[in-house]
């Protein structure tokens, strides 16, 4: 969702590092460890390996929660934070609940039209994506870890000291979370876009431009 949308435009003017979560893409298919704490630990280890001390951090959906957790645990390492459709708590995100409880065909139906077309084309890449989804939902602790993930208390959110940019879809079930984050986190701006939970796929160009301006500000 980032590689073909927002990342290329940002990479014209800055170094961009994208990584696959455990169990995703080309990362090892780990059977457990899918909490935000574990994922933030993975990110910290990756940054240490790449010798990156500080960075601007961008995340979508559960990735936004990992970015938020990392920023809370490593306040000196995050200069700016971009949260796209961060669901709090994730167990109340209707799109996620519907997704994890469905079979492969319903998984595809819940995705944006462009992604549905790519997956139904029957390509090798589509087969790999479906295979990865089956593993994550049926053979790993991902679903249980997501359902066990609690909310982040307001007092903890107030500790975010860096500038924050939030994107939320007008039709998303977690739209109200954007208002909450804007109200609680001191230096936060909210951008509402037409659409649902998959904003990087639906509004990649707009999000790329807004992030670029935010990071340059």
Secondary structure, DSSP 4 states (H G I P E B T S, - for coil): --TTTHHHHHHTTS-----PPTTSTTS---SS--SHHHHHHHHHHHHHHTT--SEEEEEETHHHHHHHHHHHH-TTTEEEEEEES--SSGGG-HHHHHHHTS-HHHHHHTS-HHHHHHHHTT-HHHHHHHHHHHHHHHTSSHHHHHHH--PPPHHHHTT--SEEEEEEETT-TTHHHHHHHHHHSTTEEEEEESS-S-HHHHSHHHHHHHHHHHHH-
